[in-house]
Amino acid sequence: MPARPPSIEDRVTHHYADSDGVKIHYVTLGEGPLVVMLHGFPDYWYTWRHQMEALAASHTVAAVDLRGYNLSDKPRGVEQYDMRLLMADVAAVIRDAGSERAVVAGHDWGGAIAWWFAMTRPQMTERLIILNLPHPRGMMREWRENPQQQANSAYARRFQEEGAHETLTAEGLASWVTDEAARARYVEAFERSDFEAMLNYYKRNFPRSTGNASTDADTDTDADTVADADTDADTVAVADADTDTVADTDVVADPGPPPPPPVTMPVLMFHGLEDQALLASGLNDTWEWIDADLTLVTIPGAGHFVQQDAADLVTRTMVAWLNR
């Protein structure tokens, strides 16, 4: 009987980047230009196992455990999960890997971090790959105007409640993983994680209001309220530029937070169309916010975790796009 090929876990190299005193764990595979991969909720670096195998033929792939997850540090306090610090973690990984810039890929929360990293640190972002996370302006529009997206985002509002993390379990968080062997690895990784830290991403960066009076009696629908996310203007919650108004008295009304800067590097986006957490309508008009080439791949039959649901298609497309 032939020997079983070694698991990717046996072949990666483990590293820890220092992000202002917070240790960020990441693993690397392969040699070549750097690709940094950021997972979402609830997940860890292993989510990229299918893509890492193929990309490592031509790139150094660095798959990160976001702070709070698995082997990365888990600093206490909601403020420790501010988008500025999450972006600083990515910069720390790039520097620790010996590079000045990288292709940055992100899914879900990792996608949000990747969008903002690319917009605010273009000098460190070679290209951008996003999986199932519409552009921040598309998300804000959907939270403001789309009742279905507002309703589907109700889970995130619950995550902001005091003590919400106490209802989470490692087994429950891993229930979405269909492969039994992989699910066992996920349970172990989540047992090493901090559930309160996971939800601090929502408490610090997710809008406190999604504009749906039917799900939140205290919610206003104006853009300024939507943008008031208990966070700063340059994080996930960003009001649309179209909300600027001038009154008849020539007094300029409060324009709210400024729109995010345009994306200036090539972008590859994937979206599994069965995703109910983040609807595909958020993709509309994405091209208006990118001052570079945009390749958008929508995948029927794939859900939120598109990198696993459609692993072959996602991997082949990534390889072709990066090597073209």
C-alpha positions as CSV (number, residue, x, y, z in Angstrom):
1,M,0.0,0.0,0.0
2,P,1.6,3.3,-1.0
3,A,2.5,5.8,1.7
4,R,-0.1,8.5,2.4
5,P,1.2,11.9,1.2
6,P,2.0,14.2,4.1
7,S,-0.7,16.6,5.2
8,I,-0.2,20.3,4.4
9,E,0.0,20.8,8.2
10,D,3.2,18.7,8.1
11,R,4.8,20.8,5.3
12,V,4.1,24.4,6.3
13,T,6.5,26.5,8.3
14,H,5.2,28.3,11.3
15,H,6.0,31.9,12.1
16,Y,5.0,34.7,14.5
17,A,5.0,38.3,13.4
18,D,5.2,41.0,16.1
19,S,2.4,43.6,15.6
20,D,3.1,46.2,18.3
21,G,3.5,43.5,20.9
22,V,0.7,41.2,19.6
23,K,2.0,37.9,18.2
24,I,0.3,37.0,14.9
25,H,0.7,33.4,13.8
26,Y,1.0,32.5,10.2
27,V,2.2,29.6,8.1
28,T,4.1,29.6,4.9
29,L,4.4,27.3,1.9
30,G,6.3,27.7,-1.3
31,E,8.8,30.2,-2.7
32,G,8.3,33.3,-4.8
33,P,6.3,36.6,-4.6
34,L,4.3,36.8,-1.4
35,V,0.6,36.1,-1.1
36,V,-0.9,36.9,2.3
37,M,-4.3,35.1,3.0
38,L,-6.7,36.3,5.6
39,H,-9.6,34.1,6.9
40,G,-13.0,35.2,8.2
41,F,-15.4,34.1,10.9
42,P,-15.4,31.4,12.1
43,D,-12.2,30.1,10.6
44,Y,-8.4,29.9,10.7
45,W,-5.4,29.6,8.4
46,Y,-6.4,26.0,7.3
47,T,-9.3,27.3,5.3
48,W,-6.8,28.1,2.5
49,R,-5.3,24.5,2.3
50,H,-6.6,23.9,-1.2
51,Q,-5.4,27.2,-2.6
52,M,-2.0,27.0,-0.8
53,E,-1.1,23.7,-2.5
54,A,-1.4,25.2,-6.0
55,L,-0.2,28.7,-5.3
56,A,3.0,27.4,-3.6
57,A,4.3,26.3,-7.0
58,S,5.0,29.9,-7.9
59,H,4.5,32.0,-4.7
60,T,5.3,32.1,-1.1
61,V,1.9,31.7,0.5
62,A,1.4,33.1,4.0
63,A,-1.9,32.0,5.6
64,V,-2.6,34.0,8.8
65,D,-4.5,33.3,12.0
66,L,-6.2,36.6,12.7
67,R,-5.8,37.9,16.2
68,G,-8.0,36.1,18.6
69,Y,-7.9,32.9,16.6
70,N,-6.0,29.6,17.0
71,L,-2.3,30.3,17.6
72,S,-2.3,34.1,17.4
73,D,-2.4,36.2,20.5
74,K,-5.8,37.1,21.9
75,P,-5.6,40.6,23.4
76,R,-8.4,41.6,25.8
77,G,-10.7,44.5,25.1
78,V,-12.9,45.5,22.2
79,E,-10.5,48.3,21.2
80,Q,-7.9,45.7,20.4
81,Y,-9.9,44.6,17.4
82,D,-10.1,48.0,15.7
83,M,-9.7,47.9,11.9
84,R,-6.5,50.0,12.2
85,L,-4.9,47.3,14.3
86,L,-6.2,44.5,12.1
87,M,-4.5,46.2,9.1
88,A,-1.4,46.7,11.1
89,D,-1.3,42.9,11.7
90,V,-1.2,42.4,7.9
91,A,1.6,44.9,7.5
92,A,3.5,43.1,10.3
93,V,3.2,39.7,8.5
94,I,4.4,41.2,5.2
95,R,7.5,42.7,6.9
96,D,8.1,39.5,9.0
97,A,8.0,37.5,5.8
98,G,10.8,39.7,4.4
99,S,8.7,41.6,1.9
100,E,7.7,45.2,1.3
101,R,4.5,44.4,-0.5
102,A,2.2,41.4,-1.2
103,V,-0.8,40.1,-3.0
104,V,-3.5,40.3,-0.2
105,A,-6.4,37.8,-0.3
106,G,-9.2,37.8,2.2
107,H,-12.5,36.1,2.9
108,D,-15.4,37.5,5.0
109,W,-13.8,39.5,7.8
110,G,-10.4,38.8,6.2
111,G,-12.0,40.4,3.0
112,A,-13.0,43.5,4.9
113,I,-9.4,43.8,6.3
114,A,-8.0,43.2,2.8
115,W,-10.3,45.9,1.2
116,W,-9.2,48.5,3.7
117,F,-5.5,47.5,3.6
118,A,-5.5,47.9,-0.1
119,M,-7.2,51.3,0.0
120,T,-5.1,52.7,2.8
121,R,-1.8,51.0,2.1
122,P,-1.6,50.7,-1.7
123,Q,2.2,50.8,-1.5
124,M,2.1,47.5,0.3
125,T,-0.6,45.8,-1.9
126,E,0.5,44.3,-5.2
127,R,-2.9,42.9,-6.1
128,L,-6.1,42.2,-4.2
129,I,-8.2,39.0,-4.0
130,I,-11.6,39.1,-2.3
131,L,-13.9,36.2,-1.5
132,N,-17.6,36.7,-0.5
133,L,-17.2,40.2,0.9
134,P,-18.6,43.1,-1.3
135,H,-16.8,46.4,-1.4
136,P,-17.4,48.4,1.8
137,R,-19.5,51.0,-0.2
138,G,-21.6,48.2,-1.6
139,M,-22.2,46.7,1.8
140,M,-23.2,50.1,3.3
141,R,-25.7,50.6,0.5
142,E,-27.2,47.2,1.0
143,W,-27.5,47.7,4.8
144,R,-29.1,51.1,4.2
145,E,-31.5,50.1,1.3
146,N,-32.0,46.4,1.0
147,P,-34.5,44.9,3.6
148,Q,-33.4,41.4,2.8
149,Q,-29.7,42.1,3.5
150,Q,-30.8,44.0,6.7
151,A,-32.7,41.0,7.9
152,N,-29.9,38.6,6.9
153,S,-27.4,40.7,8.9
154,A,-29.5,40.4,12.1
155,Y,-27.1,37.7,13.4
156,A,-24.3,40.3,13.5
157,R,-26.3,42.6,15.6
158,R,-26.8,39.7,18.1
159,F,-23.1,39.2,18.2
160,Q,-22.8,42.8,19.5
161,E,-24.9,42.0,22.6
162,E,-23.2,41.7,25.9
163,G,-22.2,38.1,26.7
164,A,-23.0,36.9,23.2
165,H,-19.8,34.9,23.1
166,E,-21.0,32.7,26.0
167,T,-23.4,30.9,23.7
168,L,-20.7,29.8,21.3
169,T,-19.0,26.4,21.3
170,A,-16.1,25.0,19.3
171,E,-18.3,22.3,17.9
172,G,-21.0,24.7,16.9
173,L,-18.6,27.1,15.2
174,A,-17.2,24.2,13.2
175,S,-20.6,22.8,12.2
176,W,-20.3,24.4,8.7
177,V,-17.3,22.3,7.8
178,T,-18.5,19.4,5.7
179,D,-15.4,17.3,5.7
180,E,-15.3,15.2,8.9
181,A,-11.5,15.1,9.2
182,A,-11.2,18.8,8.6
183,R,-14.0,19.5,11.1
184,A,-12.0,17.8,13.8
185,R,-9.1,20.1,13.1
186,Y,-11.4,23.1,13.2
187,V,-12.8,22.1,16.6
188,E,-9.3,21.9,18.0
189,A,-8.4,25.3,16.5
190,F,-11.5,26.9,17.9
191,E,-10.8,25.4,21.3
192,R,-7.5,27.4,21.1
193,S,-9.4,30.5,20.1
194,D,-11.1,33.2,22.1
195,F,-14.9,33.5,21.4
196,E,-15.1,36.9,22.9
197,A,-12.3,38.1,20.7
198,M,-14.1,36.7,17.6
199,L,-17.2,38.8,18.4
200,N,-15.1,41.9,19.2
201,Y,-14.7,42.2,15.4
202,Y,-18.4,42.9,15.2
203,K,-18.6,45.0,18.3
204,R,-15.8,47.3,17.2
205,N,-16.3,47.5,13.4
206,F,-19.8,46.5,12.4
207,P,-22.5,49.2,12.1
208,R,-24.7,49.5,15.2
209,S,-27.6,50.2,12.9
210,T,-28.5,48.6,9.6
211,G,-31.4,50.8,8.7
212,N,-34.2,48.3,9.3
213,A,-36.9,49.5,11.6
214,S,-38.6,46.0,11.5
215,T,-35.6,44.4,13.1
216,D,-34.4,47.4,15.3
217,A,-37.0,49.8,16.6
218,D,-34.3,52.3,17.5
219,T,-32.8,52.3,14.1
220,D,-32.8,55.4,11.9
221,T,-32.2,55.1,8.2
222,D,-30.1,58.1,7.4
223,A,-26.6,57.5,6.3
224,D,-25.0,59.3,9.2
225,T,-26.7,56.9,11.6
226,V,-25.7,53.9,9.6
227,A,-22.2,55.1,9.6
228,D,-22.1,55.5,13.4
229,A,-20.6,52.1,14.1
230,D,-18.8,52.9,17.3
231,T,-15.8,53.2,15.2
232,D,-14.0,55.7,13.0
233,A,-14.8,56.7,9.5
234,D,-11.9,54.8,8.0
235,T,-13.1,51.4,9.1
236,V,-15.8,49.0,7.8
237,A,-18.7,51.4,8.3
238,V,-18.6,54.1,5.6
239,A,-21.3,56.4,4.5
240,D,-22.0,56.9,0.8
241,A,-20.5,60.1,-0.8
242,D,-23.9,60.8,-2.2
243,T,-25.2,61.8,1.3
244,D,-23.5,65.2,1.2
245,T,-26.1,67.9,1.0
246,V,-26.3,71.7,1.0
247,A,-29.2,73.5,2.6
248,D,-31.1,76.5,1.0
249,T,-29.4,78.7,3.6
250,D,-26.0,77.8,2.1
251,V,-25.1,76.2,5.4
252,V,-23.3,72.9,4.6
253,A,-24.9,70.0,6.4
254,D,-22.7,67.5,8.2
255,P,-21.6,65.2,5.3
256,G,-20.8,62.3,7.6
257,P,-17.7,60.2,7.1
258,P,-15.9,60.5,3.8
259,P,-16.1,57.7,1.2
260,P,-13.2,55.3,1.2
261,P,-10.4,56.0,-1.4
262,P,-10.5,54.1,-4.7
263,V,-8.8,50.8,-5.1
264,T,-5.8,51.3,-7.4
265,M,-4.5,47.8,-8.0
266,P,-6.0,44.8,-9.9
267,V,-8.7,43.0,-8.1
268,L,-10.0,39.4,-8.4
269,M,-13.4,38.8,-6.7
270,F,-15.2,35.5,-6.0
271,H,-18.8,35.3,-4.8
272,G,-20.7,32.1,-4.0
273,L,-24.2,32.9,-5.0
274,E,-25.8,30.7,-2.3
275,D,-24.3,33.0,0.4
276,Q,-27.2,34.2,2.5
277,A,-25.1,36.2,4.9
278,L,-23.8,38.5,2.2
279,L,-26.1,38.8,-0.7
280,A,-24.7,39.2,-4.3
281,S,-26.6,42.4,-4.7
282,G,-23.8,44.0,-2.8
283,L,-21.6,43.5,-5.8
284,N,-23.5,46.0,-7.9
285,D,-21.5,49.0,-9.0
286,T,-18.2,47.6,-7.6
287,W,-16.4,48.7,-10.8
288,E,-17.2,52.3,-9.9
289,W,-14.9,52.1,-6.9
290,I,-11.9,50.4,-8.5
291,D,-9.5,52.4,-10.6
292,A,-7.9,49.3,-12.0
293,D,-8.7,45.9,-13.6
294,L,-11.6,44.1,-11.9
295,T,-12.3,40.4,-12.5
296,L,-15.5,39.2,-10.9
297,V,-16.3,35.5,-10.7
298,T,-19.8,34.5,-9.4
299,I,-20.3,30.8,-8.6
300,P,-23.8,29.2,-8.6
301,G,-24.1,26.4,-6.1
302,A,-21.4,27.7,-3.8
303,G,-22.1,29.4,-0.5
304,H,-20.3,31.7,1.9
305,F,-17.2,29.6,2.2
306,V,-16.5,29.7,-1.5
307,Q,-12.8,28.8,-1.2
308,Q,-14.0,25.4,0.1
309,D,-17.3,25.0,-1.6
310,A,-15.8,25.5,-5.0
311,A,-12.2,24.8,-4.2
312,D,-11.1,23.6,-7.7
313,L,-12.6,26.6,-9.5
314,V,-11.3,29.1,-7.0
315,T,-7.8,27.7,-7.0
316,R,-7.5,27.4,-10.8
317,T,-8.8,30.9,-11.3
318,M,-6.4,32.3,-8.7
319,V,-3.4,30.6,-10.2
320,A,-4.3,31.7,-13.7
321,W,-4.9,35.3,-12.6
322,L,-1.7,35.6,-10.6
323,N,0.4,34.1,-13.3
324,R,-1.0,36.0,-16.3
